[in-house]
């Protein structure tokens, strides 16, 4: 898998309007997590794999004077993020690769990512870069829906036609520690809206029946937290 292939895939998603569905699908979980991330006035935040920038804008409104930068490998996703900018959230957007973040050392106080880090071509390098751009005492909070304990997500790479890292909770924990993070923790976040209504359930490539839909919901989203010692 190449960066060009990933960029092409998500350029197509942007053109098809799929970026807007990300906030609807992931918004509840993201808001649960962001409510627990202490963004203080003036802090600078990074949103890795920002898509159309919806979470970046939330981060940019988290505290007086706080700012956020969204990075995505897809130029069309970044263009869509700029189109949707409200000019009040102190958010901006850049095209970039996870493995080569174009920021100086110790730029950000907080780093966040929703459903993106497992697309990294080189996960070890991406986590190393994430660690590098954090300030001392900075934190990283990374969310993924695809992990080994959520067994129904195993085939997502085939469905999407894009290579994706598939790690267990313990493997994510180790990957963060190996990148230099301390106080690493993992936990599950469950969408508070529930799995939906069985009567209105429609099968999809991700959930072929109601039982699968419920089990995906119960597995939740994996939240990996790490800190850069101050």
Backbone bond lengths (Angstrom), bond angles and torsions (degrees), N, CA, C in turn:
res aa  C-N    CA-C-N  psi(-1)  N-CA   C-N-CA  omega(-1)  CA-C   N-CA-C  phi
1 X - - - 1.453 - - 1.526 109.51 -
2 X 1.328 116.65 140.74 1.458 121.29 -179.04 1.521 110.39 -119.24
3 X 1.323 115.36 163.53 1.454 119.64 174.83 1.527 110.88 -61.62
4 X 1.330 116.33 -35.91 1.466 119.86 179.30 1.528 110.78 -62.19
5 X 1.325 117.48 -40.96 1.457 120.91 179.30 1.529 110.89 -64.07
6 X 1.329 116.10 -43.64 1.465 119.71 178.87 1.522 109.97 -63.70
7 X 1.324 116.18 -43.89 1.458 120.16 178.79 1.522 111.22 -60.08
8 X 1.325 117.01 -44.70 1.470 121.07 179.04 1.527 111.21 -60.72
9 X 1.335 116.00 -41.81 1.464 120.47 -179.18 1.523 111.36 -61.49
10 X 1.320 116.38 -46.91 1.457 119.09 -175.89 1.525 112.65 -82.63
11 X 1.322 117.39 -21.31 1.469 119.39 167.46 1.528 109.57 -61.06
12 X 1.340 115.66 -43.41 1.465 120.36 179.40 1.524 110.72 -65.05
13 X 1.327 117.09 -39.09 1.467 120.45 176.60 1.526 110.57 -60.85
14 X 1.330 116.27 -42.79 1.460 120.18 -179.46 1.525 110.37 -62.58
15 X 1.330 116.58 -43.19 1.464 120.90 -179.72 1.523 111.45 -66.16
16 X 1.330 116.65 -31.01 1.463 120.80 -178.30 1.532 112.98 -85.97
17 X 1.322 116.67 -1.56 1.459 119.97 179.45 1.508 114.79 80.37
18 X 1.323 117.45 13.73 1.462 119.77 -177.15 1.521 112.86 -74.24
19 X 1.332 116.82 -19.85 1.465 119.17 179.32 1.517 111.48 -61.10
20 X 1.328 115.75 -37.42 1.458 119.25 -177.50 1.529 111.96 -67.03
21 X 1.333 117.00 -24.45 1.453 119.92 177.88 1.519 113.23 -74.51
22 X 1.336 116.94 -16.68 1.460 120.13 -178.77 1.528 111.35 -65.25
23 X 1.327 116.50 -41.55 1.465 118.53 179.85 1.520 111.08 -65.53
24 X 1.321 117.11 -40.11 1.457 120.04 178.38 1.527 110.48 -64.42
25 X 1.331 116.94 -44.33 1.457 120.30 -176.76 1.514 114.23 -72.39
26 X 1.350 116.46 -38.01 1.464 120.17 -172.43 1.528 113.54 -110.87
27 X 1.320 116.95 -3.94 1.461 119.90 -171.51 1.504 115.26 -57.83
28 X 1.336 117.75 -41.82 1.459 120.02 -177.43 1.529 111.20 -63.51
29 X 1.316 116.61 -46.89 1.472 120.63 -179.79 1.521 110.68 -63.72
30 X 1.327 116.65 -45.12 1.463 120.06 -179.06 1.521 110.64 -60.92
31 X 1.314 117.28 -43.64 1.462 119.55 -179.40 1.525 111.98 -66.49
32 X 1.334 117.20 -33.40 1.466 119.65 174.78 1.529 110.85 -60.42
33 X 1.338 115.02 -45.04 1.462 119.46 -176.77 1.524 111.17 -71.97
34 X 1.327 117.23 -45.45 1.461 119.66 -178.01 1.523 111.80 -63.41
35 X 1.320 116.69 -27.20 1.463 120.09 177.00 1.524 111.57 -66.83
36 X 1.339 116.69 -19.95 1.462 120.97 -178.40 1.527 112.98 -103.02
37 X 1.322 116.45 -5.12 1.464 120.88 177.62 1.523 107.69 -91.09
38 X 1.292 116.97 119.12 1.459 120.20 -176.02 1.528 110.38 -81.02
39 X 1.328 115.94 98.62 1.454 121.44 174.62 1.521 107.47 -98.47
40 X 1.320 116.25 113.06 1.458 121.85 -177.34 1.527 110.58 -92.15
41 X 1.327 117.14 160.97 1.465 120.16 178.83 1.526 112.27 -51.26
42 X 1.324 114.83 132.53 1.461 120.95 177.12 1.510 115.56 85.30
43 X 1.323 118.30 -7.95 1.462 120.18 -179.41 1.528 111.32 -67.14
44 X 1.335 114.98 151.16 1.455 121.83 177.51 1.528 109.43 -109.89
45 X 1.339 115.80 132.35 1.466 121.85 -174.47 1.524 110.81 -120.63
46 X 1.323 115.60 148.04 1.460 123.29 175.72 1.520 108.85 -115.03
47 X 1.341 116.47 131.79 1.461 121.98 174.19 1.515 107.15 -113.48
48 X 1.328 116.28 107.02 1.462 121.95 -173.53 1.529 109.93 -90.28
49 X 1.347 116.34 119.67 1.452 121.14 -175.38 1.514 109.78 77.95
50 X 1.315 116.33 55.25 1.468 122.01 -166.77 1.522 114.77 -76.85
51 X 1.340 118.62 -14.86 1.461 119.09 -177.19 1.512 110.87 58.34
52 X 1.334 117.56 -128.46 1.465 119.87 -178.57 1.525 112.92 -84.42
53 X 1.327 116.83 8.68 1.455 121.25 170.23 1.513 116.55 85.47
54 X 1.315 117.41 12.94 1.470 117.97 -175.24 1.525 112.44 -64.37
55 X 1.347 117.49 -41.37 1.469 119.27 178.70 1.529 110.81 -73.60
56 X 1.329 116.96 -32.44 1.468 120.61 176.42 1.514 110.11 -58.54
57 X 1.323 116.00 -43.05 1.463 119.63 -179.61 1.534 111.62 -65.57
58 X 1.329 117.10 -36.71 1.465 119.44 176.28 1.524 110.03 -63.13
59 X 1.335 116.40 -45.01 1.458 120.54 178.96 1.523 111.17 -60.94
60 X 1.327 116.41 -39.14 1.460 120.67 -178.60 1.512 114.29 -70.63
61 X 1.326 116.33 -9.80 1.459 121.24 177.44 1.530 111.67 -110.71
62 X 1.318 117.14 10.14 1.463 121.33 -171.16 1.520 114.12 -71.40
63 X 1.326 117.04 -28.79 1.464 120.61 -178.10 1.526 108.54 -158.58
64 X 1.317 117.09 155.49 1.468 119.91 178.81 1.527 111.57 -55.66
65 X 1.317 116.11 128.67 1.453 120.72 177.46 1.507 115.67 76.80
66 X 1.330 117.82 -3.08 1.475 120.09 177.72 1.523 109.17 -70.82
67 X 1.319 116.19 150.55 1.453 121.24 177.81 1.511 110.59 -132.78
68 X 1.325 116.50 160.13 1.460 120.92 -179.38 1.520 110.18 -142.40
69 X 1.321 115.23 144.16 1.463 122.26 175.42 1.519 108.12 -122.27
70 X 1.317 116.91 125.83 1.451 122.22 175.40 1.516 110.37 -99.52
71 X 1.319 116.46 134.41 1.472 122.20 179.36 1.515 108.87 -121.51
72 X 1.324 115.92 134.98 1.462 120.62 176.82 1.521 108.23 -149.36
73 X 1.340 116.28 146.39 1.459 120.80 -179.62 1.522 111.69 -75.65
74 X 1.336 116.87 -17.25 1.465 121.51 -178.07 1.527 111.01 -89.77
75 X 1.321 116.39 115.87 1.466 120.46 178.75 1.516 111.48 -63.23
76 X 1.322 117.53 -33.19 1.459 119.88 -178.77 1.521 111.61 -75.33
77 X 1.324 117.70 -30.31 1.459 119.62 172.36 1.532 109.90 -65.67
78 X 1.324 116.86 -42.84 1.461 120.06 178.97 1.524 110.49 -64.64
79 X 1.323 117.41 -39.53 1.468 120.15 177.15 1.519 110.60 -61.69
80 X 1.329 116.20 -39.44 1.465 120.16 178.70 1.529 110.37 -67.47
81 X 1.334 117.12 -38.93 1.459 120.67 177.36 1.524 110.78 -60.99
82 X 1.328 116.72 -40.91 1.456 120.21 -179.89 1.528 111.01 -68.58
83 X 1.331 116.55 -34.80 1.471 120.00 177.30 1.529 110.77 -64.11
84 X 1.326 116.15 -35.50 1.459 121.01 -176.10 1.524 113.20 -88.66
85 X 1.332 117.32 -2.47 1.454 120.64 -178.06 1.519 110.61 -57.44
86 X 1.335 115.56 134.40 1.468 120.00 -179.81 1.526 112.55 -95.32
87 X 1.334 116.23 -2.49 1.462 122.96 176.90 1.532 112.81 62.60
88 X 1.312 118.35 10.93 1.462 120.81 178.73 1.525 112.35 -122.34
89 X 1.316 117.60 -9.76 1.467 120.26 -173.39 1.523 113.87 -96.03
90 X 1.326 117.99 3.29 1.462 121.71 -179.81 1.530 110.97 55.05
91 X 1.325 115.19 45.44 1.463 121.37 179.62 1.527 109.15 -118.14
92 X 1.321 115.70 141.65 1.460 120.34 173.07 1.520 108.42 -138.63
93 X 1.338 116.25 170.70 1.458 119.97 -168.15 1.525 110.54 -139.41
94 X 1.339 115.64 144.66 1.455 121.19 179.98 1.529 110.31 -139.73
95 X 1.315 116.04 142.94 1.459 121.22 171.14 1.522 108.02 -78.80
96 X 1.329 116.42 130.98 1.450 118.20 -179.97 1.514 112.28 -170.85
97 X 1.323 114.78 163.28 1.464 122.18 177.56 1.519 110.10 -98.26
98 X 1.307 116.30 143.95 1.459 121.01 -179.87 1.524 111.62 -60.30
99 X 1.321 115.72 -33.10 1.468 120.43 -175.93 1.524 113.07 -81.86
100 X 1.337 117.73 -7.90 1.470 121.50 -177.00 1.520 108.95 -141.69
101 X 1.313 117.36 66.07 1.461 120.82 -178.00 1.530 109.85 -71.25
102 X 1.319 115.82 125.73 1.463 121.35 -174.39 1.525 110.95 -87.92
103 X 1.331 114.66 60.31 1.456 121.53 179.17 1.520 108.74 -136.94
104 X 1.318 117.30 152.21 1.472 119.26 176.99 1.519 111.42 -70.97
105 X 1.305 115.69 164.57 1.456 120.70 174.89 1.531 109.72 -56.79
106 X 1.337 115.57 146.39 1.467 121.62 172.85 1.530 112.90 55.80
107 X 1.322 116.51 45.69 1.468 121.98 -179.60 1.534 112.07 -85.60
108 X 1.333 117.72 -37.17 1.462 121.30 -167.64 1.531 112.99 -115.32
109 X 1.336 114.15 146.87 1.457 121.33 174.07 1.526 112.00 -86.73
110 X 1.312 116.00 -33.37 1.465 122.12 -176.74 1.529 108.95 -135.12
111 X 1.329 116.09 139.70 1.463 121.79 173.16 1.517 108.38 -125.32
112 X 1.323 115.87 139.39 1.458 122.06 -175.84 1.526 108.06 -139.27
113 X 1.329 115.69 151.10 1.463 119.84 174.62 1.519 109.42 -157.69
114 X 1.334 115.91 135.22 1.462 121.34 177.18 1.511 109.85 -120.64
115 X 1.330 116.30 116.66 1.459 121.85 172.99 1.528 112.96 55.02
116 X 1.339 116.45 46.52 1.462 118.88 -177.76 1.517 114.11 -139.75
117 X 1.331 118.51 -35.96 1.459 120.68 -169.95 1.518 111.86 -61.07
118 X 1.334 118.84 -29.18 1.462 119.22 -176.77 1.526 113.25 -75.63
119 X 1.342 117.59 -2.13 1.459 120.70 172.26 1.523 112.61 -86.90
120 X 1.322 117.47 -5.66 1.462 120.30 -179.41 1.527 110.28 -56.80
121 X 1.315 116.55 135.77 1.463 120.26 175.96 1.525 109.46 -66.19
122 X 1.320 115.63 -44.56 1.469 122.33 179.13 1.528 106.82 -120.81
123 X 1.311 117.25 96.06 1.458 121.20 -175.32 1.530 111.79 -63.66
124 X 1.318 116.89 -41.11 1.467 120.24 179.63 1.528 111.04 -58.88
125 X 1.338 116.39 -44.21 1.459 120.22 -179.99 1.529 111.13 -69.30
126 X 1.325 116.65 -37.72 1.467 120.04 179.33 1.528 110.82 -62.31
127 X 1.327 117.23 -43.39 1.463 120.26 178.63 1.524 111.05 -68.60
128 X 1.313 117.39 -34.23 1.460 121.42 176.28 1.527 110.71 -63.19
129 X 1.338 115.78 -42.25 1.463 120.70 177.85 1.530 111.06 -65.83
130 X 1.328 115.93 -41.33 1.461 120.59 177.61 1.528 110.03 -58.24
131 X 1.312 116.40 -44.68 1.465 121.53 178.63 1.534 110.52 -63.80
132 X 1.330 116.74 -41.83 1.470 121.08 -176.45 1.525 111.93 -61.79
133 X 1.325 117.60 -42.05 1.471 119.94 -173.28 1.525 112.82 -82.48
134 X 1.336 118.19 -4.64 1.460 120.94 176.06 1.525 110.79 -83.45
135 X 1.317 115.45 144.05 1.456 121.42 172.97 1.528 109.48 -73.01
136 X 1.311 116.04 163.28 1.454 120.02 170.93 1.530 108.41 -59.11
137 X 1.318 116.40 136.00 1.466 124.12 -175.18 1.526 112.46 73.46
138 X 1.338 117.10 8.86 1.461 120.59 174.94 1.517 111.33 -75.58
139 X 1.313 115.94 162.49 1.466 120.58 -177.95 1.518 110.78 -130.40
140 X 1.328 115.20 150.63 1.464 122.65 174.43 1.521 108.15 -120.51
141 X 1.323 116.39 132.48 1.458 122.37 177.95 1.522 107.69 -130.32
142 X 1.331 114.93 109.73 1.455 122.81 -170.95 1.522 109.43 -117.22
143 X 1.325 116.74 131.48 1.465 122.43 -178.06 1.517 110.20 -117.26
144 X 1.341 115.68 134.13 1.463 121.02 175.98 1.525 109.28 -139.15
145 X 1.301 116.54 140.46 1.469 121.53 175.13 1.520 112.02 -91.98
146 X 1.336 116.20 -21.89 1.461 120.28 -177.23 1.524 109.69 -100.33
147 X 1.331 116.06 108.73 1.458 122.23 176.83 1.533 106.85 -153.07
148 X 1.306 116.16 161.14 1.467 120.11 -166.94 1.524 113.84 -62.73
149 X 1.330 117.58 -32.32 1.455 119.10 179.76 1.529 112.13 -69.90
150 X 1.314 117.02 -19.61 1.462 121.21 174.14 1.530 106.79 -94.02
151 X 1.322 115.88 84.55 1.463 121.67 -164.25 1.527 113.46 -62.84
152 X 1.316 117.40 -27.57 1.465 119.42 -176.86 1.528 113.07 -76.69
153 X 1.340 117.41 -2.89 1.466 120.44 179.25 1.523 112.84 -94.26
154 X 1.321 116.54 -0.65 1.467 120.31 -174.60 1.521 112.98 -58.29
155 X 1.316 117.77 -34.69 1.458 120.89 -175.47 1.510 115.74 -94.49
156 X 1.330 116.96 10.12 1.460 118.97 -176.15 1.523 113.08 -62.52
157 X 1.328 117.75 -33.88 1.466 119.14 -179.77 1.525 111.01 -62.24
158 X 1.327 116.57 -38.54 1.467 119.89 177.97 1.522 111.40 -67.89
159 X 1.341 116.21 -38.73 1.462 120.37 179.18 1.519 111.66 -63.73
160 X 1.335 116.26 -40.60 1.458 120.76 -176.23 1.517 113.00 -86.82
161 X 1.324 116.48 -19.77 1.451 119.85 -176.91 1.516 113.07 72.66
162 X 1.339 116.47 24.92 1.461 122.55 -178.47 1.528 108.47 -133.63
163 X 1.312 116.95 135.58 1.463 120.30 178.11 1.522 109.92 -66.79
164 X 1.331 116.06 138.77 1.460 121.73 -178.28 1.527 108.46 -140.92
165 X 1.327 116.52 137.15 1.459 119.55 174.35 1.524 109.08 -68.39
166 X 1.328 115.53 142.06 1.471 121.73 -176.93 1.511 107.61 -131.19
167 X 1.334 116.69 93.74 1.455 122.69 -174.03 1.528 110.43 -114.69
168 X 1.311 115.49 153.52 1.456 121.94 170.92 1.526 109.28 -81.97
169 X 1.331 116.56 165.82 1.466 120.38 178.67 1.522 111.13 -53.53
170 X 1.317 116.90 -47.46 1.463 120.47 -177.79 1.523 111.19 -63.59
171 X 1.329 117.22 -33.99 1.465 120.87 178.96 1.525 111.18 -69.99
172 X 1.333 117.28 -38.47 1.471 119.89 174.79 1.526 109.60 -63.34
173 X 1.306 116.36 -42.53 1.468 120.80 179.01 1.530 110.05 -57.49
174 X 1.308 116.74 -47.20 1.463 121.14 -179.79 1.520 111.83 -65.19
175 X 1.342 116.73 -39.93 1.461 120.84 -179.10 1.524 111.22 -61.38
176 X 1.325 116.80 -39.75 1.462 120.44 178.46 1.525 111.25 -69.55
177 X 1.321 116.67 -42.30 1.462 118.83 177.89 1.517 111.31 -63.40
178 X 1.323 117.09 -39.24 1.466 120.73 179.59 1.526 111.88 -65.54
179 X 1.336 116.57 -25.90 1.465 120.86 178.63 1.525 111.93 -81.70
180 X 1.337 116.62 -6.45 1.455 120.72 177.21 1.510 115.16 111.08
181 X 1.341 117.84 -5.40 1.459 120.30 -178.39 1.531 111.19 -71.10
182 X 1.314 115.56 146.71 1.454 122.24 175.09 1.523 109.41 -115.18
183 X 1.334 115.69 171.23 1.472 121.69 -179.66 1.533 110.99 48.99
184 X 1.320 115.37 40.34 1.474 120.11 -179.04 1.528 109.29 -72.14
185 X 1.318 115.35 136.32 1.457 120.56 177.43 1.520 109.65 -142.60
186 X 1.325 116.26 155.40 1.460 121.63 174.39 1.521 108.49 -131.68
187 X 1.309 115.28 146.44 1.460 121.06 176.56 1.515 108.38 -156.39
188 X 1.305 117.02 164.55 1.462 121.78 177.93 1.531 109.86 -99.41
189 X 1.309 115.47 142.76 1.466 121.90 174.25 1.521 106.90 -118.31
190 X 1.320 116.09 126.26 1.459 121.53 -177.38 1.518 110.03 -106.01
191 X 1.318 116.52 129.95 1.462 121.62 178.21 1.529 109.07 -58.51
192 X 1.330 116.32 121.60 1.465 120.76 -175.22 1.523 112.95 -70.86
193 X 1.322 117.10 -11.12 1.468 120.10 -179.64 1.520 112.34 -80.47
194 X 1.322 116.96 -8.38 1.460 120.31 -179.04 1.515 112.33 82.12
195 X 1.327 117.16 179.84 1.465 120.98 -176.94 1.527 114.04 -78.55
196 X 1.316 116.71 -5.84 1.462 119.75 -175.66 1.511 110.65 108.51
197 X 1.302 115.14 -162.96 1.463 121.22 -177.58 1.522 109.20 -113.43
198 X 1.317 116.39 125.03 1.465 119.91 -177.11 1.525 111.59 -59.27
199 X 1.322 117.19 -36.00 1.466 120.38 -177.45 1.519 112.32 -63.68
200 X 1.320 116.36 -29.47 1.465 119.79 -178.75 1.526 112.77 -104.44
201 X 1.330 116.87 5.80 1.463 120.90 -179.08 1.525 110.91 -65.03
202 X 1.333 115.40 135.93 1.463 121.88 174.86 1.523 108.82 -123.26
203 X 1.329 118.49 128.12 1.469 120.88 179.54 1.526 111.75 -58.23
204 X 1.329 115.19 148.62 1.462 121.31 177.57 1.514 108.76 -143.06
205 X 1.310 116.26 175.36 1.459 120.35 178.42 1.527 111.22 -63.19
206 X 1.335 117.17 -28.27 1.460 120.59 -179.72 1.528 112.60 -85.18
207 X 1.309 117.13 -29.26 1.473 120.96 -179.00 1.518 108.10 -141.57
208 X 1.324 115.13 101.12 1.469 119.26 -173.82 1.520 112.77 -78.26
209 X 1.344 116.67 -17.48 1.458 119.39 178.30 1.529 109.13 -148.65
210 X 1.330 116.54 170.75 1.460 121.69 -176.39 1.528 111.90 -64.06
211 X 1.305 117.70 -37.72 1.463 121.13 179.19 1.531 110.33 -59.30
212 X 1.322 116.58 -44.29 1.464 120.24 178.48 1.524 110.60 -63.15
213 X 1.328 116.16 -41.64 1.470 119.96 178.96 1.528 110.97 -59.63
214 X 1.313 116.81 -44.44 1.459 121.01 -179.96 1.531 110.87 -65.00
215 X 1.318 117.21 -42.43 1.457 120.33 -178.73 1.529 111.99 -68.03
216 X 1.314 117.47 -34.60 1.464 120.56 174.19 1.523 110.32 -62.90
217 X 1.331 115.47 -43.03 1.457 119.90 179.46 1.525 110.58 -63.73
218 X 1.317 116.86 -42.88 1.468 120.83 -178.15 1.530 111.85 -68.06
219 X 1.330 117.41 -30.68 1.475 120.30 177.45 1.519 110.79 -68.60
220 X 1.326 115.64 -32.91 1.453 121.09 174.56 1.523 114.22 72.74
221 X 1.313 113.50 -166.49 1.459 123.36 177.65 1.518 108.74 -104.79
222 X 1.329 117.01 135.75 1.458 120.89 178.32 1.533 109.35 -85.71
223 X 1.327 115.35 125.17 1.464 122.64 178.75 1.521 107.90 -108.01
224 X 1.334 116.35 115.96 1.462 121.91 176.49 1.519 108.67 -106.27
225 X 1.325 115.55 124.87 1.460 121.50 -178.74 1.524 109.35 -117.23
226 X 1.316 116.48 135.95 1.458 121.21 175.94 1.515 110.67 -143.25
227 X 1.317 116.16 154.89 1.467 122.05 -177.80 1.520 110.24 -125.78
228 X 1.316 115.12 150.95 1.459 121.68 174.38 1.517 107.32 -104.73
229 X 1.307 117.02 112.53 1.467 121.01 -173.44 1.511 111.72 -54.06
230 X 1.317 114.36 136.00 1.460 120.06 177.97 1.527 111.70 -91.72
